[in-house]
């Protein structure tokens, strides 16, 4: 249980967040600038909590790219079991 909590609190780099959501750099920036994703600036780099990334997926309406993103994360969740 503690191990799972520690993983939730781990900050991901910008690139790790892109890989986690399987989106492009511009899509991640768009999510940030639109206010859908909350990032944390550490020095000159951005960091993201996994829970914040999951919240973006959960709050995104189905259809288009957003629907495909939700489906991808759901599929990963069932396969990896760490979401």
C-alpha positions as CSV (number, residue, x, y, z in Angstrom):
1,X,0.0,0.0,0.0
2,X,2.8,2.4,0.9
3,X,4.6,1.5,-2.3
4,X,1.5,2.4,-4.3
5,X,1.1,5.7,-2.5
6,X,4.8,6.6,-3.2
7,X,4.3,5.9,-6.9
8,X,1.3,8.3,-6.9
9,X,3.4,11.1,-5.4
10,X,6.2,10.7,-7.8
11,X,6.6,13.7,-10.1
12,X,7.0,12.9,-13.8
13,X,9.1,14.9,-16.2
14,X,7.5,16.5,-19.3
15,X,8.7,13.7,-21.5
16,X,7.5,11.1,-19.0
17,X,4.1,12.8,-18.9
18,X,4.0,12.8,-22.7
19,X,4.7,9.1,-22.7
20,X,2.2,8.4,-19.9
21,X,-0.6,10.0,-21.9
22,X,0.8,9.0,-25.2
23,X,0.4,12.5,-26.6
24,X,2.7,14.9,-28.4
25,X,4.6,17.8,-26.9
26,X,2.2,20.3,-28.4
27,X,-0.8,18.5,-27.0
28,X,0.6,18.5,-23.5
29,X,1.3,22.2,-23.7
30,X,-2.2,22.8,-25.0
31,X,-3.6,20.9,-22.0
32,X,-1.5,23.0,-19.7
33,X,-2.3,26.4,-21.3
34,X,-6.0,25.6,-21.4
35,X,-6.0,25.0,-17.7
36,X,-7.0,21.3,-18.0
37,X,-3.7,20.1,-16.7
38,X,-1.9,21.5,-13.7
39,X,1.9,21.3,-13.9
40,X,4.6,22.3,-11.4
41,X,7.5,24.4,-12.6
42,X,10.8,23.2,-10.9
43,X,13.6,25.4,-11.9
44,X,13.3,25.6,-15.7
45,X,11.5,22.3,-16.2
46,X,7.9,21.1,-15.7
47,X,6.8,18.2,-13.4
48,X,3.4,16.5,-13.2
49,X,1.8,14.2,-10.7
50,X,0.3,11.0,-12.2
51,X,-3.1,11.8,-10.5
52,X,-3.2,15.1,-12.3
53,X,-2.6,13.3,-15.6
54,X,-5.4,10.8,-14.8
55,X,-7.7,13.7,-14.0
56,X,-7.2,15.2,-17.4
57,X,-8.2,11.9,-19.0
58,X,-11.2,11.5,-16.7
59,X,-12.5,15.0,-17.4
60,X,-12.1,14.9,-21.1
61,X,-15.3,14.4,-23.1
62,X,-15.4,11.3,-25.3
63,X,-14.9,11.6,-29.1
64,X,-12.1,12.7,-31.3
65,X,-8.5,12.7,-29.9
66,X,-9.8,13.0,-26.4
67,X,-11.8,9.8,-26.7
68,X,-8.8,7.9,-28.1
69,X,-6.7,9.2,-25.2
70,X,-9.2,7.9,-22.7
71,X,-9.4,4.5,-24.3
72,X,-5.6,4.2,-24.3
73,X,-5.2,5.0,-20.7
74,X,-8.1,2.6,-19.8
75,X,-6.4,-0.1,-21.8
76,X,-3.1,0.5,-20.1
77,X,-4.8,0.5,-16.7
78,X,-6.3,-3.0,-17.3
79,X,-3.0,-4.4,-18.7
80,X,-0.5,-2.8,-16.2
81,X,-2.8,-2.4,-13.2
82,X,-0.9,0.6,-11.9
83,X,-3.5,3.3,-12.6
